[in-house]
């Protein structure tokens, strides 16, 4: 079973929370931490990186927070994971790898990773929001309906 890194999981949950709850007002990071049980020490770094990479948009001011930078039907899970992988590459500098790791494990992992991202490119935030509605997940405003034109 493939396990998501902490940052990848956190990013997916945070972006989905924004997609699901950012209407009509932006979602504040403190609300994400409360709803999702996400540790705030990592969240702000991840949210800012997602803003820099065009997944989220930061809104300043007392009622500020985060909204999606594009329509949720135009953001795939693959988009989000690629952004977080870039962040993790900045954090994770591996200097040496064994010959077995380099010639056997990495190629297999690269193939699996490519297949996984290809599949995740077919799933949008809109798809996940629909799943959340079907599962009965309540929105922050208590409204279960969302009409997109």
C-alpha positions as CSV (number, residue, x, y, z in Angstrom):
1,X,0.0,0.0,0.0
2,X,1.3,3.4,-0.9
3,X,1.3,5.8,2.0
4,X,1.1,9.5,1.4
5,X,3.7,11.7,3.1
6,X,2.4,13.8,6.0
7,X,2.7,17.0,3.8
8,X,0.9,15.4,0.9
9,X,-1.9,14.2,3.1
10,X,-2.1,17.5,4.8
11,X,-2.1,19.4,1.5
12,X,-4.9,17.2,0.0
13,X,-7.1,17.6,3.1
14,X,-6.5,21.4,3.3
15,X,-7.2,22.0,-0.4
16,X,-10.3,19.8,-0.2
17,X,-11.4,21.7,2.9
18,X,-11.0,25.0,0.9
19,X,-12.8,23.6,-2.1
20,X,-15.7,22.3,0.0
21,X,-16.1,25.3,2.4
22,X,-14.9,28.5,0.6
23,X,-18.2,29.7,-0.6
24,X,-18.9,32.6,-0.4
25,X,-16.1,33.5,2.0
26,X,-12.4,32.4,2.1
27,X,-11.4,29.7,4.5
28,X,-9.1,30.6,7.3
29,X,-6.3,28.3,8.3
30,X,-7.4,28.2,11.9
31,X,-10.8,26.8,10.7
32,X,-9.0,24.1,8.6
33,X,-7.0,23.0,11.6
34,X,-10.1,22.8,13.8
35,X,-12.2,20.9,11.2
36,X,-9.5,18.5,10.0
37,X,-7.4,18.1,13.1
38,X,-4.3,19.3,11.2
39,X,-1.4,20.6,13.1
40,X,-1.1,24.3,12.4
41,X,2.7,24.3,12.5
42,X,2.9,22.6,9.1
43,X,-0.3,24.0,7.6
44,X,0.7,27.6,7.0
45,X,3.9,26.6,5.2
46,X,2.0,24.2,2.9
47,X,-0.8,26.7,2.2
48,X,1.7,29.4,1.3
49,X,3.5,27.0,-1.1
50,X,0.1,26.1,-2.7
51,X,-0.5,29.8,-3.2
52,X,2.9,30.3,-4.8
53,X,2.2,27.4,-7.2
54,X,-1.3,28.6,-8.2
55,X,-3.5,26.0,-6.5
56,X,-4.8,28.4,-3.8
57,X,-5.2,32.1,-3.7
58,X,-4.6,34.0,-0.5
59,X,-7.1,36.7,0.5
60,X,-5.9,39.4,3.0
61,X,-7.9,41.2,5.6
62,X,-10.0,40.4,8.7
63,X,-12.2,38.0,6.7
64,X,-9.3,36.8,4.6
65,X,-8.1,33.3,4.2
66,X,-7.8,31.0,1.2
67,X,-9.8,30.2,-1.9
68,X,-9.1,28.1,-4.9
69,X,-7.1,29.8,-7.6
70,X,-9.1,28.0,-10.3
71,X,-12.4,26.3,-10.5
72,X,-12.4,23.1,-8.5
73,X,-13.2,21.1,-11.6
74,X,-10.0,22.3,-13.1
75,X,-7.7,21.2,-10.2
76,X,-6.7,17.5,-10.1
77,X,-5.3,15.6,-7.2
78,X,-2.2,15.1,-9.4
79,X,-1.8,18.9,-9.6
80,X,-1.8,19.1,-5.8
81,X,0.6,16.2,-5.2
82,X,3.1,17.5,-7.8
83,X,3.2,20.8,-6.0
84,X,3.8,19.2,-2.6
85,X,6.4,16.9,-4.1
86,X,8.3,20.0,-5.1
87,X,8.1,21.3,-1.6
88,X,9.3,18.0,-0.2
89,X,12.2,18.0,-2.6
90,X,13.3,21.3,-1.2
91,X,13.2,19.8,2.3
92,X,14.6,16.4,1.5
93,X,18.1,16.3,0.1
94,X,19.3,12.7,-0.2
95,X,23.0,12.6,-1.0
96,X,23.7,8.9,-1.6
97,X,21.8,5.9,-2.6
98,X,23.0,2.3,-2.9
99,X,23.5,0.7,-6.3
100,X,20.5,-1.5,-5.6
101,X,18.4,1.5,-4.7
102,X,19.6,3.5,-7.8
103,X,19.2,0.7,-10.4
104,X,16.4,-1.4,-9.0
105,X,14.2,0.4,-6.5
106,X,14.1,3.9,-8.0
107,X,13.1,2.8,-11.5
108,X,10.2,0.6,-10.1
109,X,9.1,3.4,-7.8
110,X,9.3,6.0,-10.7
111,X,7.1,3.7,-12.8
112,X,4.6,3.3,-10.0
113,X,4.7,7.0,-9.2
114,X,4.0,7.9,-12.8
115,X,1.0,5.5,-13.0
116,X,-0.4,6.9,-9.7
117,X,-0.1,10.5,-10.9
118,X,-1.8,9.6,-14.2
119,X,-4.7,8.1,-12.3
120,X,-4.9,11.1,-9.9
121,X,-4.9,13.4,-12.9
122,X,-8.3,12.0,-13.7
123,X,-9.7,13.0,-10.2
124,X,-10.7,16.6,-9.6
125,X,-11.5,18.5,-6.5
126,X,-15.1,18.6,-7.8
127,X,-15.1,14.8,-7.7
128,X,-14.0,14.8,-4.1
129,X,-16.5,17.5,-3.1
130,X,-19.2,15.4,-4.7
131,X,-18.0,12.4,-2.7
132,X,-18.0,14.4,0.5
133,X,-21.6,15.5,-0.2
134,X,-22.7,11.9,-0.9
135,X,-21.0,10.8,2.4
136,X,-23.0,13.4,4.3
137,X,-20.0,15.6,5.2
138,X,-21.5,18.9,6.5
139,X,-20.1,22.2,5.2
140,X,-18.7,24.8,7.5
141,X,-21.8,27.0,6.9
142,X,-24.1,24.0,7.6
143,X,-25.4,24.1,4.0
144,X,-25.2,20.8,2.2
145,X,-26.1,22.2,-1.2
146,X,-23.7,23.9,-3.6
147,X,-24.8,25.0,-7.1
148,X,-22.1,25.7,-9.6
149,X,-23.0,27.2,-13.0
